[in-house]
Amino acid sequence: MPSKIEAVVCSEPSGRRTAFVMFAGAVVMSSIYLYYGILRDGSALSSLIMAVGFALSGFAESLPTDRRRIAGGLRVAAILWLIGLLGLTISAPEVVLGPR
């Protein structure tokens, strides 16, 4: 009996609609990074990290249906990447949020 985590993570990619939503989220986060990081001269590291995580998820969902393991690996990479952002926010908030 396969585990539920394996069934969810290594399932078939959801398709173009979900991939479009993930890529749109990556574009929005990249725009936020550009606006606050470059134009406003602030710290926007978290939005750049989230953009990479969303792009990884979008790429995983845009793969053909026979690429289940690769999609699962990309999903796990995106989850670990975003958990790393959470850990960085908890352990060193000044790095992610900027000096207050």
Order of alpha helices (4+ residues) and beta strands (2+ residues): alpha-alpha-alpha-alpha-alpha
